């Protein structure tokens, strides 16, 4: 694992991207209390998988058809959240 400053990263971005592409762990430190991991992503790292998109579309269709639970009080919210 390599820990570098944000200044060093800015000055040599290409080098650190290439090293991360080869599997090296790169940590960019920003100030005393902030750190970031430089990690390449692939198709499995997208924010919404195809399955999640299907679930979102189904939920939107259900809402459009009125298949929703209406909550009108704080007690119902607490019940829904199990509080």
N, CA, C and O atoms as a Maestro MAE file, in Angstrom:
{
 s_m_m2io_version
 :::
 2.0.0
}

f_m_ct {
 s_m_title
 :::
 protein
 m_atom[332] {
  # First column is atom index #
  i_m_mmod_type
  r_m_x_coord
  r_m_y_coord
  r_m_z_coord
  i_m_residue_number
  s_m_chain_name
  s_m_pdb_residue_name
  s_m_pdb_atom_name
  i_m_atomic_number
  :::
  1 25 0.859 -1.177 0.000 1 A "UNK " " N  " 7
  2 3 0.000 0.000 0.000 1 A "UNK " " CA " 6
  3 2 0.899 1.231 0.000 1 A "UNK " " C  " 6
  4 15 1.889 1.298 0.727 1 A "UNK " " O  " 8
  5 25 0.535 2.190 -0.822 2 A "UNK " " N  " 7
  6 3 1.289 3.427 -0.952 2 A "UNK " " CA " 6
  7 2 0.405 4.585 -0.492 2 A "UNK " " C  " 6
  8 15 -0.725 4.726 -0.959 2 A "UNK " " O  " 8
  9 25 0.912 5.407 0.415 3 A "UNK " " N  " 7
  10 3 0.184 6.577 0.895 3 A "UNK " " CA " 6
  11 2 0.901 7.814 0.367 3 A "UNK " " C  " 6
  12 15 2.100 7.998 0.576 3 A "UNK " " O  " 8
  13 25 0.128 8.662 -0.328 4 A "UNK " " N  " 7
  14 3 0.705 9.878 -0.905 4 A "UNK " " CA " 6
  15 2 -0.151 11.080 -0.529 4 A "UNK " " C  " 6
  16 15 -1.300 10.932 -0.113 4 A "UNK " " O  " 8
  17 25 0.417 12.262 -0.677 5 A "UNK " " N  " 7
  18 3 -0.332 13.493 -0.403 5 A "UNK " " CA " 6
  19 2 -1.180 13.851 -1.616 5 A "UNK " " C  " 6
  20 15 -0.937 13.375 -2.725 5 A "UNK " " O  " 8
  21 25 -2.166 14.685 -1.389 6 A "UNK " " N  " 7
  22 3 -3.007 15.124 -2.509 6 A "UNK " " CA " 6
  23 2 -2.181 15.935 -3.510 6 A "UNK " " C  " 6
  24 15 -2.436 15.881 -4.713 6 A "UNK " " O  " 8
  25 25 -1.212 16.669 -3.026 7 A "UNK " " N  " 7
  26 3 -0.335 17.441 -3.925 7 A "UNK " " CA " 6
  27 2 0.462 16.501 -4.818 7 A "UNK " " C  " 6
  28 15 0.551 16.711 -6.028 7 A "UNK " " O  " 8
  29 25 1.042 15.467 -4.222 8 A "UNK " " N  " 7
  30 3 1.800 14.482 -4.990 8 A "UNK " " CA " 6
  31 2 0.890 13.813 -6.027 8 A "UNK " " C  " 6
  32 15 1.302 13.594 -7.166 8 A "UNK " " O  " 8
  33 25 -0.340 13.491 -5.631 9 A "UNK " " N  " 7
  34 3 -1.277 12.875 -6.564 9 A "UNK " " CA " 6
  35 2 -1.569 13.803 -7.737 9 A "UNK " " C  " 6
  36 15 -1.541 13.378 -8.892 9 A "UNK " " O  " 8
  37 25 -1.847 15.062 -7.441 10 A "UNK " " N  " 7
  38 3 -2.146 16.023 -8.524 10 A "UNK " " CA " 6
  39 2 -0.981 16.145 -9.500 10 A "UNK " " C  " 6
  40 15 -1.183 16.240 -10.711 10 A "UNK " " O  " 8
  41 25 0.217 16.141 -8.974 11 A "UNK " " N  " 7
  42 3 1.389 16.334 -9.827 11 A "UNK " " CA " 6
  43 2 1.705 15.113 -10.682 11 A "UNK " " C  " 6
  44 15 2.326 15.239 -11.737 11 A "UNK " " O  " 8
  45 25 1.280 13.927 -10.233 12 A "UNK " " N  " 7
  46 3 1.641 12.690 -10.929 12 A "UNK " " CA " 6
  47 2 0.452 11.751 -11.105 12 A "UNK " " C  " 6
  48 15 0.582 10.541 -10.915 12 A "UNK " " O  " 8
  49 25 -0.693 12.298 -11.463 13 A "UNK " " N  " 7
  50 3 -1.917 11.495 -11.559 13 A "UNK " " CA " 6
  51 2 -1.757 10.268 -12.453 13 A "UNK " " C  " 6
  52 15 -2.150 9.162 -12.083 13 A "UNK " " O  " 8
  53 25 -1.190 10.475 -13.609 14 A "UNK " " N  " 7
  54 3 -1.069 9.368 -14.566 14 A "UNK " " CA " 6
  55 2 -0.300 8.197 -13.956 14 A "UNK " " C  " 6
  56 15 -0.706 7.044 -14.103 14 A "UNK " " O  " 8
  57 25 0.794 8.483 -13.281 15 A "UNK " " N  " 7
  58 3 1.599 7.454 -12.652 15 A "UNK " " CA " 6
  59 2 0.783 6.659 -11.642 15 A "UNK " " C  " 6
  60 15 0.845 5.430 -11.623 15 A "UNK " " O  " 8
  61 25 0.017 7.353 -10.800 16 A "UNK " " N  " 7
  62 3 -0.745 6.676 -9.759 16 A "UNK " " CA " 6
  63 2 -1.953 5.932 -10.310 16 A "UNK " " C  " 6
  64 15 -2.327 4.886 -9.779 16 A "UNK " " O  " 8
  65 25 -2.570 6.457 -11.370 17 A "UNK " " N  " 7
  66 3 -3.648 5.706 -12.026 17 A "UNK " " CA " 6
  67 2 -3.094 4.406 -12.614 17 A "UNK " " C  " 6
  68 15 -3.721 3.353 -12.493 17 A "UNK " " O  " 8
  69 25 -1.936 4.476 -13.242 18 A "UNK " " N  " 7
  70 3 -1.333 3.277 -13.827 18 A "UNK " " CA " 6
  71 2 -0.991 2.249 -12.752 18 A "UNK " " C  " 6
  72 15 -1.203 1.052 -12.946 18 A "UNK " " O  " 8
  73 25 -0.469 2.708 -11.633 19 A "UNK " " N  " 7
  74 3 -0.130 1.795 -10.543 19 A "UNK " " CA " 6
  75 2 -1.392 1.151 -9.962 19 A "UNK " " C  " 6
  76 15 -1.395 -0.039 -9.645 19 A "UNK " " O  " 8
  77 25 -2.462 1.938 -9.822 20 A "UNK " " N  " 7
  78 3 -3.734 1.387 -9.337 20 A "UNK " " CA " 6
  79 2 -4.286 0.376 -10.332 20 A "UNK " " C  " 6
  80 15 -4.834 -0.650 -9.929 20 A "UNK " " O  " 8
  81 25 -4.149 0.654 -11.637 21 A "UNK " " N  " 7
  82 3 -4.603 -0.288 -12.667 21 A "UNK " " CA " 6
  83 2 -3.882 -1.630 -12.556 21 A "UNK " " C  " 6
  84 15 -4.436 -2.667 -12.920 21 A "UNK " " O  " 8
  85 25 -2.653 -1.609 -12.056 22 A "UNK " " N  " 7
  86 3 -1.864 -2.836 -11.905 22 A "UNK " " CA " 6
  87 2 -2.139 -3.534 -10.577 22 A "UNK " " C  " 6
  88 15 -1.513 -4.546 -10.264 22 A "UNK " " O  " 8
  89 25 -3.082 -2.990 -9.791 23 A "UNK " " N  " 7
  90 3 -3.476 -3.652 -8.560 23 A "UNK " " CA " 6
  91 2 -2.875 -3.089 -7.284 23 A "UNK " " C  " 6
  92 15 -3.160 -3.588 -6.196 23 A "UNK " " O  " 8
  93 25 -2.057 -2.068 -7.398 24 A "UNK " " N  " 7
  94 3 -1.456 -1.491 -6.200 24 A "UNK " " CA " 6
  95 2 -2.488 -0.644 -5.453 24 A "UNK " " C  " 6
  96 15 -3.276 0.072 -6.071 24 A "UNK " " O  " 8
  97 25 -2.478 -0.731 -4.138 25 A "UNK " " N  " 7
  98 3 -3.371 0.085 -3.325 25 A "UNK " " CA " 6
  99 2 -2.741 1.465 -3.151 25 A "UNK " " C  " 6
  100 15 -1.622 1.593 -2.654 25 A "UNK " " O  " 8
  101 25 -3.475 2.486 -3.566 26 A "UNK " " N  " 7
  102 3 -3.003 3.861 -3.461 26 A "UNK " " CA " 6
  103 2 -3.952 4.609 -2.539 26 A "UNK " " C  " 6
  104 15 -5.162 4.626 -2.769 26 A "UNK " " O  " 8
  105 25 -3.413 5.225 -1.502 27 A "UNK " " N  " 7
  106 3 -4.183 6.047 -0.581 27 A "UNK " " CA " 6
  107 2 -3.718 7.482 -0.745 27 A "UNK " " C  " 6
  108 15 -2.528 7.776 -0.632 27 A "UNK " " O  " 8
  109 25 -4.665 8.376 -1.013 28 A "UNK " " N  " 7
  110 3 -4.350 9.793 -1.153 28 A "UNK " " CA " 6
  111 2 -4.792 10.482 0.125 28 A "UNK " " C  " 6
  112 15 -5.969 10.461 0.485 28 A "UNK " " O  " 8
  113 25 -3.825 11.095 0.806 29 A "UNK " " N  " 7
  114 3 -4.118 11.765 2.062 29 A "UNK " " CA " 6
  115 2 -4.344 13.250 1.797 29 A "UNK " " C  " 6
  116 15 -3.562 13.906 1.109 29 A "UNK " " O  " 8
  117 25 -5.429 13.759 2.359 30 A "UNK " " N  " 7
  118 3 -5.782 15.172 2.192 30 A "UNK " " CA " 6
  119 2 -5.920 15.773 3.581 30 A "UNK " " C  " 6
  120 15 -6.891 15.497 4.286 30 A "UNK " " O  " 8
  121 25 -4.978 16.572 3.968 31 A "UNK " " N  " 7
  122 3 -5.004 17.125 5.311 31 A "UNK " " CA " 6
  123 2 -4.683 16.042 6.322 31 A "UNK " " C  " 6
  124 15 -4.232 14.952 5.968 31 A "UNK " " O  " 8
  125 25 -4.925 16.359 7.586 32 A "UNK " " N  " 7
  126 3 -4.557 15.435 8.650 32 A "UNK " " CA " 6
  127 2 -5.551 14.289 8.830 32 A "UNK " " C  " 6
  128 15 -5.164 13.198 9.247 32 A "UNK " " O  " 8
  129 25 -6.826 14.525 8.521 33 A "UNK " " N  " 7
  130 3 -7.851 13.537 8.867 33 A "UNK " " CA " 6
  131 2 -8.655 12.987 7.705 33 A "UNK " " C  " 6
  132 15 -9.680 12.341 7.923 33 A "UNK " " O  " 8
  133 25 -8.218 13.224 6.477 34 A "UNK " " N  " 7
  134 3 -8.991 12.747 5.330 34 A "UNK " " CA " 6
  135 2 -8.102 11.913 4.421 34 A "UNK " " C  " 6
  136 15 -6.997 12.320 4.064 34 A "UNK " " O  " 8
  137 25 -8.603 10.741 4.055 35 A "UNK " " N  " 7
  138 3 -7.880 9.863 3.139 35 A "UNK " " CA " 6
  139 2 -8.858 9.262 2.140 35 A "UNK " " C  " 6
  140 15 -10.035 9.070 2.446 35 A "UNK " " O  " 8
  141 25 -8.360 8.968 0.946 36 A "UNK " " N  " 7
  142 3 -9.183 8.420 -0.131 36 A "UNK " " CA " 6
  143 2 -8.420 7.285 -0.797 36 A "UNK " " C  " 6
  144 15 -7.208 7.377 -0.995 36 A "UNK " " O  " 8
  145 25 -9.126 6.220 -1.140 37 A "UNK " " N  " 7
  146 3 -8.518 5.090 -1.825 37 A "UNK " " CA " 6
  147 2 -8.722 5.247 -3.329 37 A "UNK " " C  " 6
  148 15 -9.832 5.514 -3.789 37 A "UNK " " O  " 8
  149 25 -7.658 5.084 -4.076 38 A "UNK " " N  " 7
  150 3 -7.732 5.137 -5.530 38 A "UNK " " CA " 6
  151 2 -7.923 3.713 -6.024 38 A "UNK " " C  " 6
  152 15 -7.016 2.887 -5.922 38 A "UNK " " O  " 8
  153 25 -9.102 3.429 -6.558 39 A "UNK " " N  " 7
  154 3 -9.457 2.076 -6.934 39 A "UNK " " CA " 6
  155 2 -10.111 2.060 -8.308 39 A "UNK " " C  " 6
  156 15 -11.083 2.782 -8.533 39 A "UNK " " O  " 8
  157 25 -9.596 1.250 -9.233 40 A "UNK " " N  " 7
  158 3 -10.273 1.150 -10.525 40 A "UNK " " CA " 6
  159 2 -11.625 0.455 -10.359 40 A "UNK " " C  " 6
  160 15 -11.777 -0.407 -9.494 40 A "UNK " " O  " 8
  161 25 -12.584 0.819 -11.166 41 A "UNK " " N  " 7
  162 3 -13.893 0.169 -11.119 41 A "UNK " " CA " 6
  163 2 -14.114 -0.625 -12.396 41 A "UNK " " C  " 6
  164 15 -13.464 -0.392 -13.415 41 A "UNK " " O  " 8
  165 25 -15.054 -1.577 -12.316 42 A "UNK " " N  " 7
  166 3 -15.400 -2.358 -13.504 42 A "UNK " " CA " 6
  167 2 -16.916 -2.414 -13.622 42 A "UNK " " C  " 6
  168 15 -17.619 -1.710 -12.897 42 A "UNK " " O  " 8
  169 25 -17.420 -3.230 -14.513 43 A "UNK " " N  " 7
  170 3 -18.857 -3.289 -14.777 43 A "UNK " " CA " 6
  171 2 -19.669 -3.681 -13.538 43 A "UNK " " C  " 6
  172 15 -20.832 -3.296 -13.414 43 A "UNK " " O  " 8
  173 25 -19.069 -4.438 -12.630 44 A "UNK " " N  " 7
  174 3 -19.775 -4.862 -11.420 44 A "UNK " " CA " 6
  175 2 -19.875 -3.751 -10.380 44 A "UNK " " C  " 6
  176 15 -20.584 -3.902 -9.384 44 A "UNK " " O  " 8
  177 25 -19.178 -2.642 -10.596 45 A "UNK " " N  " 7
  178 3 -19.136 -1.571 -9.621 45 A "UNK " " CA " 6
  179 2 -20.070 -0.405 -9.950 45 A "UNK " " C  " 6
  180 15 -19.940 0.671 -9.367 45 A "UNK " " O  " 8
  181 25 -20.992 -0.603 -10.861 46 A "UNK " " N  " 7
  182 3 -21.908 0.487 -11.197 46 A "UNK " " CA " 6
  183 2 -22.840 0.734 -10.022 46 A "UNK " " C  " 6
  184 15 -23.060 -0.159 -9.203 46 A "UNK " " O  " 8
  185 25 -23.376 1.915 -9.937 47 A "UNK " " N  " 7
  186 3 -24.225 2.270 -8.810 47 A "UNK " " CA " 6
  187 2 -25.495 1.437 -8.762 47 A "UNK " " C  " 6
  188 15 -25.931 1.039 -7.682 47 A "UNK " " O  " 8
  189 25 -26.094 1.168 -9.912 48 A "UNK " " N  " 7
  190 3 -27.308 0.373 -9.956 48 A "UNK " " CA " 6
  191 2 -27.103 -0.788 -10.915 48 A "UNK " " C  " 6
  192 15 -26.857 -0.585 -12.104 48 A "UNK " " O  " 8
  193 25 -27.205 -1.982 -10.404 49 A "UNK " " N  " 7
  194 3 -27.102 -3.161 -11.251 49 A "UNK " " CA " 6
  195 2 -28.380 -3.273 -12.078 49 A "UNK " " C  " 6
  196 15 -29.362 -2.576 -11.823 49 A "UNK " " O  " 8
  197 25 -28.352 -4.145 -13.056 50 A "UNK " " N  " 7
  198 3 -29.542 -4.367 -13.888 50 A "UNK " " CA " 6
  199 2 -30.708 -4.832 -13.026 50 A "UNK " " C  " 6
  200 15 -31.850 -4.437 -13.260 50 A "UNK " " O  " 8
  201 25 -30.428 -5.669 -12.030 51 A "UNK " " N  " 7
  202 3 -31.474 -6.149 -11.126 51 A "UNK " " CA " 6
  203 2 -32.089 -4.994 -10.322 51 A "UNK " " C  " 6
  204 15 -33.305 -4.939 -10.138 51 A "UNK " " O  " 8
  205 25 -31.250 -4.085 -9.853 52 A "UNK " " N  " 7
  206 3 -31.755 -2.943 -9.087 52 A "UNK " " CA " 6
  207 2 -32.596 -2.031 -9.979 52 A "UNK " " C  " 6
  208 15 -33.623 -1.519 -9.534 52 A "UNK " " O  " 8
  209 25 -32.188 -1.823 -11.206 53 A "UNK " " N  " 7
  210 3 -32.969 -1.001 -12.141 53 A "UNK " " CA " 6
  211 2 -34.345 -1.630 -12.358 53 A "UNK " " C  " 6
  212 15 -35.346 -0.916 -12.414 53 A "UNK " " O  " 8
  213 25 -34.405 -2.963 -12.481 54 A "UNK " " N  " 7
  214 3 -35.691 -3.647 -12.635 54 A "UNK " " CA " 6
  215 2 -36.583 -3.422 -11.418 54 A "UNK " " C  " 6
  216 15 -37.783 -3.191 -11.560 54 A "UNK " " O  " 8
  217 25 -36.002 -3.490 -10.226 55 A "UNK " " N  " 7
  218 3 -36.773 -3.268 -9.000 55 A "UNK " " CA " 6
  219 2 -37.292 -1.838 -8.927 55 A "UNK " " C  " 6
  220 15 -38.427 -1.607 -8.511 55 A "UNK " " O  " 8
  221 25 -36.474 -0.891 -9.324 56 A "UNK " " N  " 7
  222 3 -36.894 0.510 -9.308 56 A "UNK " " CA " 6
  223 2 -38.039 0.729 -10.287 56 A "UNK " " C  " 6
  224 15 -39.015 1.406 -9.963 56 A "UNK " " O  " 8
  225 25 -37.925 0.158 -11.487 57 A "UNK " " N  " 7
  226 3 -38.991 0.305 -12.480 57 A "UNK " " CA " 6
  227 2 -40.286 -0.343 -12.003 57 A "UNK " " C  " 6
  228 15 -41.369 0.207 -12.203 57 A "UNK " " O  " 8
  229 25 -40.176 -1.515 -11.370 58 A "UNK " " N  " 7
  230 3 -41.356 -2.185 -10.831 58 A "UNK " " CA " 6
  231 2 -42.008 -1.328 -9.753 58 A "UNK " " C  " 6
  232 15 -43.230 -1.183 -9.729 58 A "UNK " " O  " 8
  233 25 -41.205 -0.764 -8.868 59 A "UNK " " N  " 7
  234 3 -41.743 0.095 -7.811 59 A "UNK " " CA " 6
  235 2 -42.436 1.326 -8.385 59 A "UNK " " C  " 6
  236 15 -43.489 1.733 -7.894 59 A "UNK " " O  " 8
  237 25 -41.856 1.911 -9.407 60 A "UNK " " N  " 7
  238 3 -42.471 3.072 -10.045 60 A "UNK " " CA " 6
  239 2 -43.809 2.700 -10.678 60 A "UNK " " C  " 6
  240 15 -44.772 3.463 -10.592 60 A "UNK " " O  " 8
  241 25 -43.870 1.536 -11.309 61 A "UNK " " N  " 7
  242 3 -45.110 1.064 -11.919 61 A "UNK " " CA " 6
  243 2 -46.164 0.801 -10.846 61 A "UNK " " C  " 6
  244 15 -47.331 1.149 -11.028 61 A "UNK " " O  " 8
  245 25 -45.767 0.195 -9.738 62 A "UNK " " N  " 7
  246 3 -46.695 -0.056 -8.640 62 A "UNK " " CA " 6
  247 2 -47.247 1.264 -8.087 62 A "UNK " " C  " 6
  248 15 -48.443 1.381 -7.818 62 A "UNK " " O  " 8
  249 25 -46.380 2.236 -7.925 63 A "UNK " " N  " 7
  250 3 -46.837 3.541 -7.433 63 A "UNK " " CA " 6
  251 2 -47.802 4.187 -8.421 63 A "UNK " " C  " 6
  252 15 -48.805 4.778 -8.020 63 A "UNK " " O  " 8
  253 25 -47.501 4.075 -9.702 64 A "UNK " " N  " 7
  254 3 -48.378 4.634 -10.737 64 A "UNK " " CA " 6
  255 2 -49.756 3.986 -10.688 64 A "UNK " " C  " 6
  256 15 -50.763 4.646 -10.942 64 A "UNK " " O  " 8
  257 25 -49.805 2.696 -10.364 65 A "UNK " " N  " 7
  258 3 -51.066 1.960 -10.296 65 A "UNK " " CA " 6
  259 2 -51.761 2.100 -8.943 65 A "UNK " " C  " 6
  260 15 -52.795 1.476 -8.704 65 A "UNK " " O  " 8
  261 25 -51.200 2.906 -8.074 66 A "UNK " " N  " 7
  262 3 -51.819 3.113 -6.774 66 A "UNK " " CA " 6
  263 2 -51.537 2.031 -5.761 66 A "UNK " " C  " 6
  264 15 -52.154 2.005 -4.696 66 A "UNK " " O  " 8
  265 25 -50.624 1.144 -6.068 67 A "UNK " " N  " 7
  266 3 -50.276 0.049 -5.156 67 A "UNK " " CA " 6
  267 2 -49.245 0.546 -4.143 67 A "UNK " " C  " 6
  268 15 -48.081 0.145 -4.162 67 A "UNK " " O  " 8
  269 25 -49.702 1.423 -3.269 68 A "UNK " " N  " 7
  270 3 -48.813 2.044 -2.289 68 A "UNK " " CA " 6
  271 2 -49.428 1.980 -0.904 68 A "UNK " " C  " 6
  272 15 -50.629 1.759 -0.750 68 A "UNK " " O  " 8
  273 25 -48.600 2.174 0.085 69 A "UNK " " N  " 7
  274 3 -49.091 2.274 1.455 69 A "UNK " " CA " 6
  275 2 -49.014 3.743 1.839 69 A "UNK " " C  " 6
  276 15 -47.943 4.350 1.827 69 A "UNK " " O  " 8
  277 25 -50.148 4.293 2.173 70 A "UNK " " N  " 7
  278 3 -50.194 5.707 2.550 70 A "UNK " " CA " 6
  279 2 -50.013 5.843 4.050 70 A "UNK " " C  " 6
  280 15 -50.649 5.136 4.832 70 A "UNK " " O  " 8
  281 25 -49.155 6.742 4.436 71 A "UNK " " N  " 7
  282 3 -48.867 6.996 5.847 71 A "UNK " " CA " 6
  283 2 -49.309 8.414 6.155 71 A "UNK " " C  " 6
  284 15 -48.907 9.369 5.492 71 A "UNK " " O  " 8
  285 25 -50.148 8.529 7.179 72 A "UNK " " N  " 7
  286 3 -50.716 9.841 7.490 72 A "UNK " " CA " 6
  287 2 -50.420 10.316 8.902 72 A "UNK " " C  " 6
  288 15 -50.854 11.397 9.300 72 A "UNK " " O  " 8
  289 25 -49.677 9.509 9.667 73 A "UNK " " N  " 7
  290 3 -49.392 9.940 11.036 73 A "UNK " " CA " 6
  291 2 -48.002 9.485 11.452 73 A "UNK " " C  " 6
  292 15 -47.417 8.589 10.844 73 A "UNK " " O  " 8
  293 25 -47.489 10.108 12.485 74 A "UNK " " N  " 7
  294 3 -46.168 9.720 12.984 74 A "UNK " " CA " 6
  295 2 -46.200 8.307 13.565 74 A "UNK " " C  " 6
  296 15 -45.189 7.606 13.534 74 A "UNK " " O  " 8
  297 25 -47.342 7.886 14.092 75 A "UNK " " N  " 7
  298 3 -47.461 6.534 14.618 75 A "UNK " " CA " 6
  299 2 -47.301 5.505 13.501 75 A "UNK " " C  " 6
  300 15 -46.659 4.472 13.692 75 A "UNK " " O  " 8
  301 25 -47.881 5.787 12.343 76 A "UNK " " N  " 7
  302 3 -47.753 4.880 11.212 76 A "UNK " " CA " 6
  303 2 -46.307 4.825 10.723 76 A "UNK " " C  " 6
  304 15 -45.832 3.772 10.299 76 A "UNK " " O  " 8
  305 25 -45.620 5.942 10.780 77 A "UNK " " N  " 7
  306 3 -44.199 5.960 10.406 77 A "UNK " " CA " 6
  307 2 -43.417 5.078 11.367 77 A "UNK " " C  " 6
  308 15 -42.598 4.262 10.944 77 A "UNK " " O  " 8
  309 25 -43.672 5.243 12.657 78 A "UNK " " N  " 7
  310 3 -42.985 4.434 13.655 78 A "UNK " " CA " 6
  311 2 -43.268 2.950 13.460 78 A "UNK " " C  " 6
  312 15 -42.364 2.125 13.591 78 A "UNK " " O  " 8
  313 25 -44.527 2.597 13.145 79 A "UNK " " N  " 7
  314 3 -44.881 1.210 12.890 79 A "UNK " " CA " 6
  315 2 -44.120 0.665 11.682 79 A "UNK " " C  " 6
  316 15 -43.599 -0.450 11.708 79 A "UNK " " O  " 8
  317 25 -44.068 1.479 10.618 80 A "UNK " " N  " 7
  318 3 -43.370 1.064 9.406 80 A "UNK " " CA " 6
  319 2 -41.894 0.819 9.684 80 A "UNK " " C  " 6
  320 15 -41.314 -0.134 9.166 80 A "UNK " " O  " 8
  321 25 -41.288 1.670 10.496 81 A "UNK " " N  " 7
  322 3 -39.867 1.553 10.810 81 A "UNK " " CA " 6
  323 2 -39.572 0.605 11.955 81 A "UNK " " C  " 6
  324 15 -38.412 0.356 12.283 81 A "UNK " " O  " 8
  325 25 -40.628 0.076 12.563 82 A "UNK " " N  " 7
  326 3 -40.453 -0.854 13.677 82 A "UNK " " CA " 6
  327 2 -39.975 -0.188 14.946 82 A "UNK " " C  " 6
  328 15 -39.250 -0.793 15.735 82 A "UNK " " O  " 8
  329 25 -40.376 1.053 15.147 83 A "UNK " " N  " 7
  330 3 -39.962 1.784 16.355 83 A "UNK " " CA " 6
  331 2 -40.990 1.702 17.455 83 A "UNK " " C  " 6
  332 15 -40.789 2.265 18.532 83 A "UNK " " O  " 8
  :::
 }
 m_bond[331] {
  # First column is bond index #
  i_m_from
  i_m_to
  i_m_order
  :::
  1 1 2 1
  2 2 3 1
  3 3 4 2
  4 3 5 1
  5 5 6 1
  6 6 7 1
  7 7 8 2
  8 7 9 1
  9 9 10 1
  10 10 11 1
  11 11 12 2
  12 11 13 1
  13 13 14 1
  14 14 15 1
  15 15 16 2
  16 15 17 1
  17 17 18 1
  18 18 19 1
  19 19 20 2
  20 19 21 1
  21 21 22 1
  22 22 23 1
  23 23 24 2
  24 23 25 1
  25 25 26 1
  26 26 27 1
  27 27 28 2
  28 27 29 1
  29 29 30 1
  30 30 31 1
  31 31 32 2
  32 31 33 1
  33 33 34 1
  34 34 35 1
  35 35 36 2
  36 35 37 1
  37 37 38 1
  38 38 39 1
  39 39 40 2
  40 39 41 1
  41 41 42 1
  42 42 43 1
  43 43 44 2
  44 43 45 1
  45 45 46 1
  46 46 47 1
  47 47 48 2
  48 47 49 1
  49 49 50 1
  50 50 51 1
  51 51 52 2
  52 51 53 1
  53 53 54 1
  54 54 55 1
  55 55 56 2
  56 55 57 1
  57 57 58 1
  58 58 59 1
  59 59 60 2
  60 59 61 1
  61 61 62 1
  62 62 63 1
  63 63 64 2
  64 63 65 1
  65 65 66 1
  66 66 67 1
  67 67 68 2
  68 67 69 1
  69 69 70 1
  70 70 71 1
  71 71 72 2
  72 71 73 1
  73 73 74 1
  74 74 75 1
  75 75 76 2
  76 75 77 1
  77 77 78 1
  78 78 79 1
  79 79 80 2
  80 79 81 1
  81 81 82 1
  82 82 83 1
  83 83 84 2
  84 83 85 1
  85 85 86 1
  86 86 87 1
  87 87 88 2
  88 87 89 1
  89 89 90 1
  90 90 91 1
  91 91 92 2
  92 91 93 1
  93 93 94 1
  94 94 95 1
  95 95 96 2
  96 95 97 1
  97 97 98 1
  98 98 99 1
  99 99 100 2
  100 99 101 1
  101 101 102 1
  102 102 103 1
  103 103 104 2
  104 103 105 1
  105 105 106 1
  106 106 107 1
  107 107 108 2
  108 107 109 1
  109 109 110 1
  110 110 111 1
  111 111 112 2
  112 111 113 1
  113 113 114 1
  114 114 115 1
  115 115 116 2
  116 115 117 1
  117 117 118 1
  118 118 119 1
  119 119 120 2
  120 119 121 1
  121 121 122 1
  122 122 123 1
  123 123 124 2
  124 123 125 1
  125 125 126 1
  126 126 127 1
  127 127 128 2
  128 127 129 1
  129 129 130 1
  130 130 131 1
  131 131 132 2
  132 131 133 1
  133 133 134 1
  134 134 135 1
  135 135 136 2
  136 135 137 1
  137 137 138 1
  138 138 139 1
  139 139 140 2
  140 139 141 1
  141 141 142 1
  142 142 143 1
  143 143 144 2
  144 143 145 1
  145 145 146 1
  146 146 147 1
  147 147 148 2
  148 147 149 1
  149 149 150 1
  150 150 151 1
  151 151 152 2
  152 151 153 1
  153 153 154 1
  154 154 155 1
  155 155 156 2
  156 155 157 1
  157 157 158 1
  158 158 159 1
  159 159 160 2
  160 159 161 1
  161 161 162 1
  162 162 163 1
  163 163 164 2
  164 163 165 1
  165 165 166 1
  166 166 167 1
  167 167 168 2
  168 167 169 1
  169 169 170 1
  170 170 171 1
  171 171 172 2
  172 171 173 1
  173 173 174 1
  174 174 175 1
  175 175 176 2
  176 175 177 1
  177 177 178 1
  178 178 179 1
  179 179 180 2
  180 179 181 1
  181 181 182 1
  182 182 183 1
  183 183 184 2
  184 183 185 1
  185 185 186 1
  186 186 187 1
  187 187 188 2
  188 187 189 1
  189 189 190 1
  190 190 191 1
  191 191 192 2
  192 191 193 1
  193 193 194 1
  194 194 195 1
  195 195 196 2
  196 195 197 1
  197 197 198 1
  198 198 199 1
  199 199 200 2
  200 199 201 1
  201 201 202 1
  202 202 203 1
  203 203 204 2
  204 203 205 1
  205 205 206 1
  206 206 207 1
  207 207 208 2
  208 207 209 1
  209 209 210 1
  210 210 211 1
  211 211 212 2
  212 211 213 1
  213 213 214 1
  214 214 215 1
  215 215 216 2
  216 215 217 1
  217 217 218 1
  218 218 219 1
  219 219 220 2
  220 219 221 1
  221 221 222 1
  222 222 223 1
  223 223 224 2
  224 223 225 1
  225 225 226 1
  226 226 227 1
  227 227 228 2
  228 227 229 1
  229 229 230 1
  230 230 231 1
  231 231 232 2
  232 231 233 1
  233 233 234 1
  234 234 235 1
  235 235 236 2
  236 235 237 1
  237 237 238 1
  238 238 239 1
  239 239 240 2
  240 239 241 1
  241 241 242 1
  242 242 243 1
  243 243 244 2
  244 243 245 1
  245 245 246 1
  246 246 247 1
  247 247 248 2
  248 247 249 1
  249 249 250 1
  250 250 251 1
  251 251 252 2
  252 251 253 1
  253 253 254 1
  254 254 255 1
  255 255 256 2
  256 255 257 1
  257 257 258 1
  258 258 259 1
  259 259 260 2
  260 259 261 1
  261 261 262 1
  262 262 263 1
  263 263 264 2
  264 263 265 1
  265 265 266 1
  266 266 267 1
  267 267 268 2
  268 267 269 1
  269 269 270 1
  270 270 271 1
  271 271 272 2
  272 271 273 1
  273 273 274 1
  274 274 275 1
  275 275 276 2
  276 275 277 1
  277 277 278 1
  278 278 279 1
  279 279 280 2
  280 279 281 1
  281 281 282 1
  282 282 283 1
  283 283 284 2
  284 283 285 1
  285 285 286 1
  286 286 287 1
  287 287 288 2
  288 287 289 1
  289 289 290 1
  290 290 291 1
  291 291 292 2
  292 291 293 1
  293 293 294 1
  294 294 295 1
  295 295 296 2
  296 295 297 1
  297 297 298 1
  298 298 299 1
  299 299 300 2
  300 299 301 1
  301 301 302 1
  302 302 303 1
  303 303 304 2
  304 303 305 1
  305 305 306 1
  306 306 307 1
  307 307 308 2
  308 307 309 1
  309 309 310 1
  310 310 311 1
  311 311 312 2
  312 311 313 1
  313 313 314 1
  314 314 315 1
  315 315 316 2
  316 315 317 1
  317 317 318 1
  318 318 319 1
  319 319 320 2
  320 319 321 1
  321 321 322 1
  322 322 323 1
  323 323 324 2
  324 323 325 1
  325 325 326 1
  326 326 327 1
  327 327 328 2
  328 327 329 1
  329 329 330 1
  330 330 331 1
  331 331 332 2
  :::
 }
}
